[in-house]
Amino acid sequence: MLMAGPAHAQSPGGLTLGDIVNAALRTSPAIQLAQQQLEAERGRLVSAGAPFDLVLGTNATVAQSQQWPQLTTAANAFQTNSVGYGLTLSKQLRSGIVVEPTVSVRRSATQGWVRASNAADVSLNVAVPILKNRGGSVSAAQLYAAEALYSAEEHALRHNAAGGMLDAVSAYWNYVAAQQTLEIRVAAEQRAERLVNEMRVLVTAEERAASDLNQAQGNLASKRVTRMAAEQALADARQRLALRMNVDPMDTVLAPAADGFPAPPPAAFLSDSSNDAALARAALANRADLARQREIRRSATISVGAAEADARPGLDVLLGVGYAGLQTRNGVDGFLSPLYRGIPGVNASVRIDYQLPVSNAAGKGGVLQQTAALRQVDVELKRLQRDAMLSARLAAQSTRRSARALSEAADAVARYRAVAASEKEKHRLGVSTLLEVILAEDALTNSLLVEVASRANYAVAIVTQRYATGTLIDNSAGGAELSVDVAKLLTPQ
């Protein structure tokens, strides 16, 4: 398989189809825009995961208070100094469960007391949703929907790449056709020029009338005109190809095309339509635009489920377990000792929170909105599926039709080549007119041009069928990786 290589590279022997594929994968504006859209979707996916980040909370407290020993006495007030530190971790799981361990220590030293009072609290709190957010149906929905949309943009990238590849390869085959058309026009001009030279000799020898020379010279002039037009057509095709390769036509000179047209298919292919249904099914399975729409549908389905879950009453169970320690010691060791000393036992708690919306207009409205959005996605998906199957069938028919036309064009060339040779020999023997020779050679030239156009049509039909059936860009690697098997661009099967 050919992966994207250096942009604008041209093979030493001329511009190959592989060069076009490389340039299209590397520099196509459609692909670059799709890649940036994929990066934007990646950013939204990362943001959607923020609720499930591990959150670390910490606090430190220093306080001083003045208190009267008794409100009814006039004794001096005493002073209490306190210092505390707390650490909390909070983690929301995709299942909707929230886990929150907490550790705090504090010291209080009162004026006149010999030892400070040290206390510690250690707890683990767990909140378990039972109804509204059970299984993370609400809290994780945004993340799951974002994952589906990111996958959709990966498929969109491949679909845009396929479109860019279709344009680039078609432009290459048109470039090859324009190049071969010019070669035919040049050859026709050279034949006309030889005919003028031969006729001039015969007129000088008085073996032909001067009018025959004028006729030959007029034929040469018309061949020069058509050759000039073919040169302009080649320049136009070269410019269009340069634009498809995303290079500046003014700064980059494209080499002549080095690859010829695909070989004609076997005779059995011309009338075999038994594979059309299989190609339609392949389109449903392989086309990236359909895969993108399916991922959009998956995201919409997740949003509907989240809206329905959010409309339920809220029922949460909060579980708590921990302990509290108390020590009266000074120093750093005394400050931390309640964490592992003076622990009377384990504390535990269970709390149930229930919230019942009265009208729940917001929940009902959300369900209606998300359900309507899902139905819109379904309508679009069905349309895309119908269009994809029809496009695949039409592309297969077009490929067979162009293959039959190519076969007929090749047969016409062989016959007109024989006719032109016969008329030239008859003219040499004096049994045919110059006009008949010119007409026979014109017929040969036209048949050659038709054959070139037929070969170009067949080549474009192949890549169009690959695009319609979703086999233009290789999807086996998955993700955002793009690759093209050049050999598949030369055969419809």
N, C-alpha and C positions, 0 to 999 in steps of 0.2 A: 504494500500500500504506500501511496505517496503522501507524505505529510507536508505541511507547509514549510517551504524552505526559504532561502534568501529572496527577498522581493526583487522583482524586475530582472531576475537572472535570465539569460538567454543561452541556450546550448550553442557550442561552437559551430555545429553544422547548420544552424538555423533555429528558428523559433518552433519549439515542439509543443504538443498538447500538454505535456507535463509542465512546461514553463508556465503555461496559462493557468493550470490548476494551482501551481505554487503561488503565483501572483494573486490570483483571486482569493485564495485562503488567507493570504497575508495582508492584502491591502484593500479588499473590497469595502467601500464605505458602509454597505448594508451590514456586513459582518461586524465591522468595528462598532457601529451603533448598537447592534444586538449584544455585543460583548460588554459595552458600558451599561446597557440596561440590566444585564445579568449581574454586574457588580453592584448596581443600585439595589437590586433585589436581594443580593447577599447582605447588604447593609441592613435592609429591613428584617431579614431573617435573624441577624445577630441581635438587633434591637428587640425582636420578639422574644428572645431568650432571657432578657434582663430580669423578669420576675423570678427566675429560678437561679439567679446568682446567689452565692453564699455571702451573706451580709454580716460584717463584723462591727459590733457597736461597743464602744468603751467610754467610760466616764470616770472622772476623778473629782472628789469633793473635799474642800477644806472649809470648815465653819467654826465660828466662835459665838458663844451665846452667854448672856448674863441672866442669872435667875436668882430670885429671892428664895431663901430656904423656907420661909412661911409668910403667907400674906399678912398675918396679924402681928408680925414682929418687925422690929426695926433693925434687925441684925444686918450686917453687911451682905450684899449679894455675892454669890460665888460664880466663878467663871468656868465654863466647860468648853474645851477645844476638841474638835472631832475631825477626822480625816477618813476618807473612804475611797474605794476603787471598785469598779464593776466591769465585767466583761460579758458580752452577750453575742452569741452566734445565732443567726436565723437562716433557715433553709426551707424554701418551699419546693416540694417535690412535684414532678409532673402528675402524680396521682392526686394532687390537691392537698395532701397532708403537709402541714407546717410543723417543723421541728425547731425548737428554740431552747438550747441549753444556756443557763445563766449562772454566773459565779460573781459574788460580791463579798467584799470584806470591809469592815469599818472599825475604827478605834475611837473611843471617847475617853478623854482624860479630864477629870474634874479637879479643880483647885482644892488642894488639901488632901486628896486621896493619894495613897501610896502607889497603887497600881492602876494601870489603865484597863478599861473594859474593851475586849476585842470580840467582835461577833462576825460570823460568816453565814452566808446563805448560798446553797448550791441546789439548783433545781433543773429539771428537764420537763418542758411543757410541750405537749403534742396536741395539735388541733386536727381533728378528723372530720371532713365533710361527709354527711350522710345523704343529703338530698340534692341541694342545688349544685354543688361542685363535686359530686361523687366521681371518683376516678379522674379528677382534673378536667371534667367536661367543660368547664368555663375558663378556669385559669390557664389551662394548657392549650385551649382551642386556638388562640391567636398564633402560638408557635407552630402548631401542626398546620394551620392554614398557610402560614408563611413558608413552611417547608414545601408544601404543595405548589405554591406560587413560584418558589425558586426553581423547582423542578420544571414548571411550565416554561420559565424563561430559558432553561437549558434546551428544551425542545424548540423554542422560538429561535434560538441561536442557530440550531441545525437547519431549521426551515429557511431562515434568511440566507444561510450559507448555500443551501440548495438553489435558491432563487438567483443568488449572485453567480453560482457556478453555471447555471443554465444560460444566463446572459453571456458570460465570458466564453464558454465553449461554443455557443452559437455564433458569437462574433468571430471566433477563430475559424470555424468552418466557412463562414462568409468570406473571411480573409483568404483562405485557401481557394475558394471558388473564384474570387476576383483575380487572384494570382494566375490560376489556370486559364481563366477567361482571357486575360491579357496575352498569355502564351499562345492561345488559339488565334487571337486577332493578329498577333505579330506573324505567326506562321502563314495566315491568310494573306497578309500584306506582302510577305516574301514571295509567295506563290504568284500573286498578282504582278509583282515586280519582275519575276522571271518571265512571266508571260509577255510583258511589255518588251523586254529585251529580245525574246524570241521573235515576237511579231515585228519589231523594228528591223531585224535581220531579214525576215521574209519580205517585208515591204521594200527594203532597199534592193533586194534581189528581184523585185517585181513579181513575187510569187503570191502576194496577198495585196488586197486593196488598202489604200491609206485609211479608209474608214475603219478597217479592222484595228489599226494602231490607235486611232482615236477612242475606239470602244475599249480597248485594253487599258489605255491611259486613264479613261474615266473610271474604270473599275478599280484601278490602283488608287486613284484619289479617294474614292468612297471607302476603300479599305484603310487608308491612312486616317480618315475621320473616325471610323469605328475603333481603330487602335488607340487614338487619342482619348476617346471616350472611355475605353477600358482602362487606360492609365489613370484617368481621374477617378474611376470607380474603385480602383485598387487603392489610391490615396485615401479616399473616403473610408474604405473598409479598414485600412491601417489605422486611421484616426479613431474610428469607433472601437477597435480592439484595444488601442492604447488607453482609451477612457475606461474600458471594462477592466483593464489591468491597473487602473488608477495611477497611470504615469502621465507626465506632461508630454503631449504629442509634439510640442515645439522643441523640447530638450532631449527627448529620447527617440532614437531611430530604431524602429523595430526591424529585426532581421527578416528575411523571407521565411515563409512557413516551410518547415522541414518534414512534417508528417502529411501523408496523403489521407484520402477519405477512407472510411471503414470499408472492408471488403463486402461485396454483395452477399446477402444471405443465401442459404441453400434453396433450391426450387420448392421444397416442401413448405417452406415458411410463407410463401407468397399467398397461399390459399388456406392456411391452417388458422382457424379462429377459435379452436377448442381451448386455448389458453386464456381467453379474454376474461372469463369468470375468475380464474385463479389470480390474474393481475388485479382485478377489482378487489379481491380479498386481500391481496398483498398491500394494496393502497391503504385499506383500513388498518392493517397491522403495522405498517412501516412509516406512514407519513407523519412527519414531525408536527405539522400544524394540528392534526387530530390528537396526537399525544399531548400537545400543549393544552388543547381544549379539555381533554379528560382530566388533566391535573387541575385546571381551573374549576372543573366540576367538583373534583375531590375537595378543593378548598371551600367551595360554596356549600358542599354537604356538611363539612366540619362546622362552618358558621351557623348553619341551620340547627345542628345538634347543640351548639353552644347557646344559641338563643332559646331553644326549648328548655335546656337545663337551667338557664338563668331565670326562666319564668316560674320555676318551682319554688316552693317555700324553702326557707333556709333552716337547716337542722344540722348543728355541729356538736360534736362531742369533744370537750377539752379535758385532757388528762395531764395531771401533774404529779411528779414524784421528785423528792429531794430531801435535804436535811438542813438543819441549822446548828451551828456550833457556837459556844461561848467560852471565852477564857479571860482571865484577869492576869495578864503578864505584860511586862514592858519589853521594848526592843523589837527588832524586825521579826525575830522568831515568834514573839508573842503576837505580833500583828497577823501572822499567817497561821498560827497554831489552831485557830477555830476550824480551819479546813479539815483537820484530821484529828483534833482532840475535842473532848467535851461535847460529844455528839450524843444526845439522848436517844435518838432513833430516827426512823424514816418518816417523812411527811408524805402524804398522798392525798390527791383530790380528784374529783370527777365533777364536771359541770356540763350541763346541756343547754345550748342556746337554740331557741326556735324563733324564727321570724316568719310571720304569715302576712303577705301583702293583702290589703283589703281589695283594691280594684285591679292592681297589677297592670295598669295601662302600658307602662314602659316595656314590660316583659312581653305582653301580647303584641304590641306594635313591632318589637324587634323580631318576633317569630314571623309575622306577616311580611316584613321587609326582606328578611333573609330567604324565606320560601319563594317569594317572587323573583329574587335574584337568581336562585337556583333554577327556576323554571326558564328564565331567560337564557341561562347557560345551556340548558337542555335543548332549547330550540336551536341555538347556534350550533351545537354539536351535531344535531340531526342534519342540519343544512350542510355542514362541512362533510359529513359522511356521505351524503347523497352526491354532493359535487365531486368528492374524491373518487367515488366509484364510477361516475359518469366520465370524469376526466381520464381515468385509467383506461376505460373501454375505448374512448375516442382516440386516445394516444396510440393504443395498440392498433386500431383500424388505420390511423394515419401512417404508422410505421409500415404496415403491410402494403398500403396503397402506394407509398413512396418507393418501397422495394419493387413492386410490380412496374412502376413507372421507370425505375432505373433499369430493370431488365429489358423493357421495350426500347429505352433510349440506347442501350448498348447494342441491341440488334439493329436499330436504325443506323448507327454509326458504321457498323460492318457493311451494311447494304449500300449506303451512300458512298463509302470509300471505294467499293467496287464500281459503282456507277461513275464516279469522278475519273477513276483510272481508265474505264472503257471510253468515256467521252473524249478524254485527252488523246487516246490512241486513235480513235476514229477521226479526230480533227487532224492528227498528223497524216493520216491516210487520205484526207480531203473529203471524207464522207460526213463530216459534222461541222457545224458552224462554230465560230468563236463564242457566240452568245450561249450556245448549248454547253460549251465547256465552262463558261463563267457561271451559268446557272447550276451546273452540277457541282462545281467547287463551292458555290455559295450554300447549296443544300448540305454538302459535307460539313462546312463550317457551322451552319446552324445546328446540325445534328450533334456535333461535338459540344456546342454550347449548351444544348438541351441535356446532354449527358452530364456535363459538369453541374448544371443546376439540379439535376436529379440526384446526383451523388451528394450534393450539399443538402438537399431536402431530406434525404435518407439519414444523413449524419445528424442533422438537427432533430429529426423525428426520434432517433434513438435516445438522445439526451433528454428530449421532452418526455418520452415514455418513462425514462428513469426518474425524472422529477415527479411525474404524475403518480408513479407507484411507490415513491418514497425510498428508492434505492440509489439515488444519486450521491448522497453523503452516507458514508459508512456509520451505522449506529451501534455497532457491536461494542465499541469502547465505552459508550455511555458518557454521562457528564457533559462537560463543555469541550471535550476533545473532538477535533474535526479531522477527518481523513477521507481521501478519495482514492478508489482503485481505478487507475486510468484505463485498465483493460476493459472495465465495464462500460466505459464511454464509447466503445467501438462495437458493441454487440447488444441487441435488445434482449437477449436471454442469458 
